[in-house]
Amino acid sequence: MNGLTTTLRALLPGAALIAVHAWAQPSLDDFRSPDAPCHDRSRGPQTAVVDTHVHFRPFGGPAVSFEDMVAFLDRSGVRFANVYGIGQMLPVGSPCTYYLDCPGVPVLPTLKNDFANAANFVSDRPENVHLTMSMTFPDLARPETVLARMDLLDREFPGVFRWMGEVNLVKQALFPNAHRAVPLERIAAWAPFMKRLRERNIPFAVHSDLGHDGQPMQYLPWIEEVLRLYPDNPIVWMHLGLSRELTRIDPGVHLGVLRRLLDHYPALMVDISWRVIHDNVFSRPELRAAYLPFIEEYSTRILPGSDFLASADKNFDVYTEELRVTSDILADLSDEAFRNIALGENYFRLLGLDYQAPEICPAGLPAE
Ligand SMILES: [Zn+2]
């Protein structure tokens, strides 16, 4: 437990012995200690302690250093993170750091970021933040290249990579940069690497737009084809299928699709990362009221994330702001749902990590 924490023992009616504490950020060790203090929702931050979707590498140009990025997480109270590279990169030497600024410049998947992240990680493993390295390199339109590259990463960094993603199946925002939807019939050719992922219980985190505001379901067959062919792979569907191109979908229609897929495919999870979802959907009262019951009901199937992109022009304030807004809706959840999503229980279960989310302090307890 960290030195700032004052742990008091308060004897409750019924003689239950509960630890209450002046609020201080829990340490990583608190997540595996049976004596960890409970989480006081009225005093502690409402932001997630897991960031399952954070890009340590930008599309191009200089990155926030690995060390600084870990410090951003640590100072924000994030104790667990998936370290994503980026699923597509601008050419070396390009002045662009964001693909939308550079239409016409091709962006392509690459191994570079995965190597950079893993090399940084093994040379200086952080003490107070648990990092899961992710393979971001796969070009899903060229599945024949994936296994050999997984083997290469395994040789160079044995046992280091425990996640795959964010990989792109269809991302309309990249269409001006020569990305196309992966041809549907090619998804069957993923079988060899999906088998390897299954054997190693490595989640597959995929960006697959549901559609766009003109045609909200245009790309539904893409994610459905993945689920149909690989129902036993742990799959995380990013951003609930939403994007800047799809913000005005009827919530009843959208939630109908999500419920149907989650009910039919027990290994499927969704992530609610990216401030675009907050800014366009969750922050609007009538939409928030529509999505909250869904998040509550499916709280064991949802992962949180900032979708922060670590280009060097961003600082700690940008990270904390993105963490704050992407966590905003979590504050309205029940204790159980908050524990599942924000305090990491879903994440630990999915990866089989030897950690557990703290219990939530009973409401109304005096906490000094
Ligand atoms: Zn992302």
Residues whose N, C-alpha, C, O or C-beta is under 5 A from the ligand:
A	BS01	ZN	E166 D307
